[in-house]
């Protein structure tokens, strides 16, 4: 995941993997609170974030593809996925079994990954440059 040359962009697969790993670490960290609603909230938020990340990536690829096909169908699919995401968030937050703060923490797994992975790559790149010379 981190073995690309310094300065190259993060791949979508690396971001998906990083988001999944971040979600798992957040769920494991939520066990510290010994509260089932908190753990379920983090788990539900993390799963929703991972599913949304994959779905959004597929829609963006279709919309930005250099094809002669209409962009209306992928745009409609994107709108439908957005509506489904909003419904899923509403259902999760209105459930008595899911803690809202834990849910938001789980949803933040993508943001945490977006911040941590480039920092990790920078640190790894700095250490590899120092060791070379």
MDTraj code that builds the backbone (N, CA, C; nanometers):
import mdtraj as md
import numpy as np

residues = "UNK UNK UNK UNK UNK UNK UNK UNK UNK UNK UNK UNK UNK UNK UNK UNK UNK UNK UNK UNK UNK UNK UNK UNK UNK UNK UNK UNK UNK UNK UNK UNK UNK UNK UNK UNK UNK UNK UNK UNK UNK UNK UNK UNK UNK UNK UNK UNK UNK UNK UNK UNK UNK UNK UNK UNK UNK UNK UNK UNK UNK UNK UNK UNK UNK UNK UNK UNK UNK UNK UNK UNK UNK UNK UNK UNK UNK UNK UNK UNK UNK UNK UNK UNK UNK UNK UNK UNK UNK UNK UNK UNK UNK UNK UNK UNK UNK UNK UNK UNK UNK UNK UNK UNK UNK UNK UNK UNK UNK UNK UNK UNK UNK UNK UNK UNK UNK UNK UNK UNK UNK UNK UNK UNK UNK UNK UNK UNK UNK UNK UNK UNK UNK".split()
xyz = np.array([
    [0.0816, -0.1193, 0.0000],
    [0.0000, 0.0000, 0.0000],
    [0.0863, 0.1261, 0.0000],
    [0.1976, 0.1258, 0.0759],
    [0.2803, 0.2451, 0.0865],
    [0.4103, 0.2335, 0.0069],
    [0.4240, 0.1349, -0.0809],
    [0.5518, 0.1133, -0.1470],
    [0.5633, 0.1816, -0.2827],
    [0.4795, 0.2802, -0.3122],
    [0.4919, 0.3544, -0.4374],
    [0.5963, 0.4648, -0.4199],
    [0.6532, 0.5126, -0.5287],
    [0.7502, 0.6214, -0.5182],
    [0.6873, 0.7454, -0.4562],
    [0.7687, 0.8204, -0.3850],
    [0.7205, 0.9410, -0.3190],
    [0.6686, 1.0401, -0.4228],
    [0.5518, 1.0970, -0.3948],
    [0.4952, 1.1968, -0.4843],
    [0.3853, 1.1439, -0.5738],
    [0.3672, 1.0113, -0.5809],
    [0.2585, 0.9584, -0.6630],
    [0.1294, 0.9640, -0.5851],
    [0.0185, 0.9719, -0.6569],
    [-0.1100, 0.9848, -0.5900],
    [-0.1547, 0.8507, -0.5334],
    [-0.2425, 0.8604, -0.4362],
    [-0.2983, 0.7391, -0.3766],
    [-0.3967, 0.6762, -0.4733],
    [-0.3952, 0.5469, -0.4828],
    [-0.4884, 0.4794, -0.5704],
    [-0.6201, 0.4589, -0.4979],
    [-0.7236, 0.4386, -0.5761],
    [-0.8556, 0.4162, -0.5183],
    [-0.8555, 0.2867, -0.4377],
    [-0.7885, 0.1843, -0.4878],
    [-0.7828, 0.0574, -0.4137],
    [-0.7132, 0.0748, -0.2794],
    [-0.6082, 0.1533, -0.2758],
    [-0.5389, 0.1780, -0.1497],
    [-0.6295, 0.2549, -0.0539],
    [-0.7062, 0.3480, -0.1080],
    [-0.7990, 0.4231, -0.0226],
    [-0.9103, 0.3332, 0.0304],
    [-0.9612, 0.2434, -0.0534],
    [-1.0645, 0.1501, -0.0081],
    [-1.0104, 0.0593, 0.1014],
    [-0.8910, 0.0074, 0.0804],
    [-0.8290, -0.0785, 0.1806],
    [-0.8023, -0.0011, 0.3090],
    [-0.7517, 0.1203, 0.2946],
    [-0.7252, 0.2036, 0.4119],
    [-0.8519, 0.2385, 0.4885],
    [-0.9600, 0.2644, 0.4160],
    [-1.0867, 0.2951, 0.4812],
    [-1.1383, 0.1731, 0.5565],
    [-1.1253, 0.0559, 0.4958],
    [-1.1679, -0.0671, 0.5625],
    [-1.0857, -0.0911, 0.6892],
    [-0.9542, -0.0758, 0.6795],
    [-0.8668, -0.0970, 0.7956],
    [-0.8979, 0.0049, 0.9045],
    [-0.9192, 0.1305, 0.8654],
    [-0.9546, 0.2341, 0.9624],
    [-1.0859, 0.1999, 1.0306],
    [-1.1836, 0.1530, 0.9540],
    [-1.3117, 0.1136, 1.0122],
    [-1.2969, 0.0005, 1.1129],
    [-1.2162, -0.0999, 1.0774],
    [-1.1936, -0.2114, 1.1696],
    [-1.1254, -0.1626, 1.2971],
    [-1.0258, -0.0754, 1.2834],
    [-0.9574, -0.0217, 1.4021],
    [-1.0524, 0.0610, 1.4884],
    [-1.1407, 0.1376, 1.4246],
    [-1.2382, 0.2153, 1.5005],
    [-1.3362, 0.1248, 1.5745],
    [-1.3796, 0.0172, 1.5100],
    [-1.4703, -0.0771, 1.5765],
    [-1.3994, -0.1424, 1.6954],
    [-1.2744, -0.1834, 1.6753],
    [-1.1990, -0.2420, 1.7865],
    [-1.1801, -0.1407, 1.8996],
    [-1.1558, -0.0149, 1.8633],
    [-1.1432, 0.0895, 1.9650],
    [-1.2736, 0.1162, 2.0376],
    [-1.3856, 0.0989, 1.9677],
    [-1.5154, 0.1236, 2.0322],
    [-1.5474, 0.0177, 2.1369],
    [-1.4838, -0.0981, 2.1277],
    [-1.5052, -0.2023, 2.2286],
    [-1.4581, -0.1583, 2.3663],
    [-1.3681, -0.0606, 2.3694],
    [-1.3179, -0.0060, 2.4957],
    [-1.4312, 0.0539, 2.5788],
    [-1.5341, 0.1072, 2.5119],
    [-1.6456, 0.1710, 2.5823],
    [-1.7449, 0.0699, 2.6396],
    [-1.7317, -0.0566, 2.6042],
    [-1.8177, -0.1638, 2.6540],
    [-1.9659, -0.1291, 2.6395],
    [-1.9991, -0.0721, 2.5245],
    [-2.1368, -0.0327, 2.4962],
    [-2.1731, -0.0861, 2.3581],
    [-2.2745, -0.1721, 2.3545],
    [-2.3175, -0.2281, 2.2276],
    [-2.3666, -0.1212, 2.1301],
    [-2.4459, -0.0203, 2.1734],
    [-2.4886, 0.0832, 2.0778],
    [-2.3727, 0.1618, 2.0173],
    [-2.2696, 0.1882, 2.0963],
    [-2.1535, 0.2611, 2.0425],
    [-2.0825, 0.1760, 1.9384],
    [-2.0589, 0.0494, 1.9707],
    [-1.9914, -0.0394, 1.8762],
    [-2.0752, -0.0589, 1.7501],
    [-2.2059, -0.0783, 1.7667],
    [-2.2923, -0.0926, 1.6487],
    [-2.2953, 0.0357, 1.5662],
    [-2.2900, 0.1505, 1.6332],
    [-2.2868, 0.2779, 1.5618],
    [-2.1609, 0.2934, 1.4791],
    [-2.0477, 0.2621, 1.5389],
    [-1.9207, 0.2710, 1.4659],
    [-1.9192, 0.1710, 1.3512],
    [-1.9685, 0.0507, 1.3767],
    [-1.9724, -0.0517, 1.2721],
    [-2.0643, -0.0103, 1.1573],
    [-2.1838, 0.0373, 1.1897],
    [-2.2790, 0.0792, 1.0858],
    [-2.2243, 0.1973, 1.0062],
    [-2.1660, 0.2946, 1.0746],
    [-2.1090, 0.4097, 1.0061],
    [-1.9919, 0.3720, 0.9179],
    [-1.9053, 0.2833, 0.9673],
    [-1.7911, 0.2387, 0.8878],
    [-1.8328, 0.1599, 0.7645],
    [-1.9301, 0.0705, 0.7819],
    [-1.9795, -0.0059, 0.6672],
    [-2.0438, 0.0852, 0.5635],
    [-2.1235, 0.1787, 0.6110],
    [-2.1884, 0.2719, 0.5189],
    [-2.0850, 0.3574, 0.4460],
    [-1.9808, 0.3981, 0.5160],
    [-1.8753, 0.4780, 0.4527],
    [-1.8029, 0.3965, 0.3457],
    [-1.7717, 0.2704, 0.3754],
    [-1.7033, 0.1845, 0.2778],
    [-1.7916, 0.1587, 0.1559],
    [-1.9183, 0.1261, 0.1801],
    [-2.0104, 0.0995, 0.0689],
    [-2.0275, 0.2246, -0.0164],
    [-2.0428, 0.3390, 0.0478],
    [-2.0601, 0.4638, -0.0263],
    [-1.9350, 0.4986, -0.1063],
    [-1.8184, 0.4732, -0.0500],
    [-1.6932, 0.5032, -0.1197],
    [-1.6820, 0.4214, -0.2479],
    [-1.7125, 0.2926, -0.2395],
    [-1.7051, 0.2054, -0.3568],
    [-1.8098, 0.2461, -0.4600],
    [-1.9321, 0.2707, -0.4142],
    [-2.0405, 0.3083, -0.5066],
    [-2.0106, 0.4414, -0.5747],
    [-1.9617, 0.5373, -0.4990],
    [-1.9297, 0.6682, -0.5557],
    [-1.8172, 0.6575, -0.6580],
    [-1.7181, 0.5746, -0.6300],
    [-1.6071, 0.5567, -0.7235],
    [-1.6564, 0.4998, -0.8559],
    [-1.7473, 0.4031, -0.8495],
    [-1.8000, 0.3435, -0.9724],
    [-1.8798, 0.4446, -1.0534],
    [-1.9590, 0.5270, -0.9866],
    [-2.0396, 0.6272, -1.0576],
    [-1.9503, 0.7331, -1.1203],
    [-1.8491, 0.7776, -1.0481],
    [-1.7596, 0.8804, -1.1005],
    [-1.6838, 0.8291, -1.2221],
    [-1.6423, 0.7029, -1.2182],
    [-1.5725, 0.6447, -1.3334],
    [-1.6644, 0.6444, -1.4552],
    [-1.7900, 0.6081, -1.4368],
    [-1.8832, 0.6040, -1.5498],
    [-1.9142, 0.7437, -1.6029],
    [-1.9279, 0.8396, -1.5134],
    [-1.9604, 0.9758, -1.5572],
    [-1.8429, 1.0403, -1.6286],
    [-1.7216, 1.0136, -1.5837],
    [-1.6045, 1.0788, -1.6424],
    [-1.5413, 0.9986, -1.7567],
    [-1.5988, 0.8851, -1.7916],
    [-1.5434, 0.8036, -1.8998],
    [-1.5576, 0.8761, -2.0335],
    [-1.4595, 0.8574, -2.1191],
    [-1.4620, 0.9166, -2.2524],
    [-1.5371, 0.8259, -2.3492],
    [-1.6664, 0.8210, -2.3333],
    [-1.7494, 0.7390, -2.4217],
    [-1.8573, 0.8267, -2.4822],
    [-1.9157, 0.7769, -2.5884],
    [-2.0221, 0.8510, -2.6550],
    [-2.1570, 0.8306, -2.5867],
    [-2.1620, 0.7446, -2.4875],
    [-2.2870, 0.7174, -2.4184],
    [-2.3312, 0.8376, -2.3365],
    [-2.4601, 0.8436, -2.3144],
    [-2.5172, 0.9533, -2.2374],
    [-2.4707, 0.9463, -2.0920],
    [-2.4532, 1.0613, -2.0325],
    [-2.4145, 1.0694, -1.8914],
    [-2.5378, 1.0762, -1.8019],
    [-2.6571, 1.0756, -1.8607],
    [-2.7801, 1.0900, -1.7830],
    [-2.8057, 0.9680, -1.6952],
    [-2.7793, 0.8495, -1.7475],
    [-2.8063, 0.7290, -1.6684],
    [-2.7123, 0.7195, -1.5478],
    [-2.5810, 0.7370, -1.5645],
    [-2.4957, 0.7360, -1.4444],
    [-2.5302, 0.8485, -1.3469],
    [-2.5710, 0.9627, -1.3982],
    [-2.6104, 1.0722, -1.3091],
    [-2.7363, 1.0357, -1.2309],
    [-2.8314, 0.9692, -1.2960],
    [-2.9525, 0.9250, -1.2274],
    [-2.9192, 0.8185, -1.1230],
    [-2.8256, 0.7302, -1.1558],
    [-2.7822, 0.6292, -1.0599],
    [-2.7159, 0.6959, -0.9398],
    [-2.6364, 0.7995, -0.9649],
    [-2.5723, 0.8730, -0.8559],
    [-2.6769, 0.9372, -0.7658],
    [-2.7810, 0.9946, -0.8252],
    [-2.8879, 1.0549, -0.7464],
    [-2.9604, 0.9491, -0.6638],
    [-2.9885, 0.8339, -0.7238],
    [-3.0543, 0.7250, -0.6517],
    [-2.9680, 0.6767, -0.5352],
    [-2.8377, 0.6633, -0.5577],
    [-2.7475, 0.6207, -0.4503],
    [-2.7427, 0.7243, -0.3390],
    [-2.7488, 0.8515, -0.3749],
    [-2.7503, 0.9582, -0.2742],
    [-2.8772, 0.9497, -0.1897],
    [-2.9898, 0.9258, -0.2544],
    [-3.1162, 0.9133, -0.1810],
    [-3.1122, 0.7909, -0.0888],
    [-3.0605, 0.6782, -0.1403],
    [-3.0489, 0.5584, -0.0575],
    [-2.9552, 0.5810, 0.0608],
    [-2.8484, 0.6557, 0.0395],
    [-2.7560, 0.6886, 0.1481],
    [-2.8268, 0.7722, 0.2544],
    [-2.9040, 0.8703, 0.2103],
    [-2.9774, 0.9546, 0.3054],
    [-3.0783, 0.8721, 0.3860],
    [-3.1474, 0.7807, 0.3194],
    [-3.2433, 0.6940, 0.3891],
    [-3.1705, 0.6038, 0.4887],
    [-3.0570, 0.5474, 0.4480],
    [-2.9802, 0.4602, 0.5375],
    [-2.9311, 0.5367, 0.6604],
    [-2.8871, 0.6593, 0.6398],
    [-2.8426, 0.7410, 0.7535],
    [-2.9597, 0.7710, 0.8455],
    [-3.0754, 0.8043, 0.7889],
    [-3.1939, 0.8323, 0.8704],
    [-3.2342, 0.7093, 0.9514],
    [-3.2365, 0.5928, 0.8866],
    [-3.2747, 0.4695, 0.9556],
    [-3.1756, 0.4391, 1.0681],
    [-3.0480, 0.4553, 1.0400],
    [-2.9458, 0.4265, 1.1412],
    [-2.9566, 0.5212, 1.2599],
    [-2.9748, 0.6495, 1.2318],
    [-2.9803, 0.7468, 1.3409],
    [-3.1105, 0.7405, 1.4196],
    [-3.2163, 0.6912, 1.3587],
    [-3.3426, 0.6809, 1.4316],
    [-3.3545, 0.5484, 1.5065],
    [-3.2575, 0.4595, 1.4908],
    [-3.2583, 0.3317, 1.5611],
    [-3.2109, 0.3512, 1.7049],
    [-3.2766, 0.2834, 1.7960],
    [-3.2343, 0.2934, 1.9365],
    [-3.1127, 0.2067, 1.9658],
    [-3.0752, 0.1218, 1.8715],
    [-2.9617, 0.0317, 1.8911],
    [-2.8301, 0.0905, 1.8425],
    [-2.8350, 0.2048, 1.7781],
    [-2.7144, 0.2654, 1.7205],
    [-2.6911, 0.4019, 1.7841],
    [-2.5739, 0.4187, 1.8416],
    [-2.5366, 0.5462, 1.9027],
    [-2.5002, 0.6462, 1.7925],
    [-2.5612, 0.7662, 1.7935],
    [-2.5336, 0.8640, 1.6866],
    [-2.3876, 0.9094, 1.6811],
    [-2.3251, 0.9260, 1.7951],
    [-2.1853, 0.9704, 1.7953],
    [-2.0951, 0.8594, 1.7409],
    [-2.1216, 0.7369, 1.7800],
    [-2.0465, 0.6244, 1.7242],
    [-2.0671, 0.6128, 1.5746],
    [-2.1897, 0.6389, 1.5286],
    [-2.2191, 0.6339, 1.3858],
    [-2.1379, 0.7385, 1.3101],
    [-2.1322, 0.8588, 1.3641],
    [-2.0551, 0.9655, 1.2985],
    [-1.9058, 0.9310, 1.2986],
    [-1.8584, 0.8731, 1.4066],
    [-1.7175, 0.8310, 1.4118],
    [-1.6903, 0.7255, 1.3041],
    [-1.7814, 0.6305, 1.2889],
    [-1.7652, 0.5293, 1.1849],
    [-1.7681, 0.5894, 1.0456],
    [-1.8599, 0.6844, 1.0230],
    [-1.8654, 0.7525, 0.8930],
    [-1.7372, 0.8297, 0.8648],
    [-1.6694, 0.8719, 0.9698],
    [-1.5464, 0.9506, 0.9542],
    [-1.4275, 0.8668, 0.9108],
    [-1.4454, 0.7362, 0.8957],
    [-1.3317, 0.6515, 0.8591],
    [-1.2706, 0.6925, 0.7252],
    [-1.3522, 0.7409, 0.6325],
    [-1.2988, 0.7870, 0.5039],
    [-1.2144, 0.9121, 0.5240],
    [-1.2637, 1.0050, 0.6039],
    [-1.1905, 1.1297, 0.6290],
    [-1.0595, 1.1006, 0.7014],
    [-1.0660, 1.0123, 0.7997],
    [-0.9440, 0.9752, 0.8725],
    [-0.8425, 0.9141, 0.7764],
    [-0.8896, 0.8277, 0.6879],
    [-0.7995, 0.7657, 0.5895],
    [-0.7408, 0.8698, 0.4952],
    [-0.8231, 0.9644, 0.4521],
    [-0.7745, 1.0694, 0.3621],
    [-0.6680, 1.1568, 0.4270],
    [-0.6708, 1.1681, 0.5583],
    [-0.5710, 1.2485, 0.6283],
    [-0.4477, 1.1651, 0.6630],
    [-0.4699, 1.0430, 0.7128],
    [-0.3599, 0.9628, 0.7653],
    [-0.2718, 0.9033, 0.6541],
    [-0.3328, 0.8547, 0.5464],
    [-0.2523, 0.7882, 0.4426],
    [-0.1497, 0.8814, 0.3780],
    [-0.1855, 1.0017, 0.3367],
    [-0.0810, 1.0894, 0.2807],
    [0.0261, 1.1262, 0.3826],
    [-0.0143, 1.1435, 0.5094],
    [0.0855, 1.1721, 0.6122],
    [0.1804, 1.0543, 0.6289],
    [0.1248, 0.9330, 0.6281],
    [0.2089, 0.8135, 0.6383],
    [0.3035, 0.8014, 0.5206],
    [0.2530, 0.8320, 0.4017],
    [0.3391, 0.8269, 0.2824],
    [0.4492, 0.9314, 0.2907],
    [0.4169, 1.0486, 0.3428],
    [0.5187, 1.1540, 0.3557],
    [0.6274, 1.1131, 0.4531],
    [0.5853, 1.0565, 0.5673],
    [0.6827, 1.0137, 0.6674],
    [0.7683, 0.9006, 0.6123],
    [0.7043, 0.8024, 0.5467],
    [0.7800, 0.6909, 0.4872],
    [0.8749, 0.7426, 0.3803],
    [0.8305, 0.8380, 0.3014],
    [0.9158, 0.8961, 0.1980],
    [1.0330, 0.9723, 0.2575],
    [1.0084, 1.0447, 0.3674],
    [1.1155, 1.1196, 0.4325],
    [1.2198, 1.0246, 0.4917],
    [1.1732, 0.9151, 0.5545],
    [1.2681, 0.8192, 0.6113],
    [1.3471, 0.7485, 0.5037],
    [1.2835, 0.7152, 0.3907],
    [1.3576, 0.6462, 0.2851],
    [1.4585, 0.7399, 0.2180],
    [1.4258, 0.8685, 0.2085],
    [1.5226, 0.9630, 0.1504],
    [1.6395, 0.9852, 0.2444],
    [1.6129, 0.9877, 0.3776],
    [1.7210, 1.0072, 0.4729],
    [1.8144, 0.8870, 0.4747],
    [1.7594, 0.7680, 0.4584],
    [1.8441, 0.6492, 0.4631],
    [1.9302, 0.6348, 0.3376],
    [1.8869, 0.6987, 0.2278],
    [1.9636, 0.6887, 0.1028],
    [2.0781, 0.7880, 0.0981],
    [2.0676, 0.8919, 0.1750],
    [2.1788, 0.9802, 0.1581],
    [2.1792, 1.0960, 0.2434],
])
top = md.Topology()
chain = top.add_chain()
for i, resn in enumerate(residues, 1):
    res = top.add_residue(resn, chain, resSeq=i)
    for name in ("N", "CA", "C"):
        top.add_atom(name, md.element.get_by_symbol(name[0]), res)
traj = md.Trajectory(xyz[None], top)
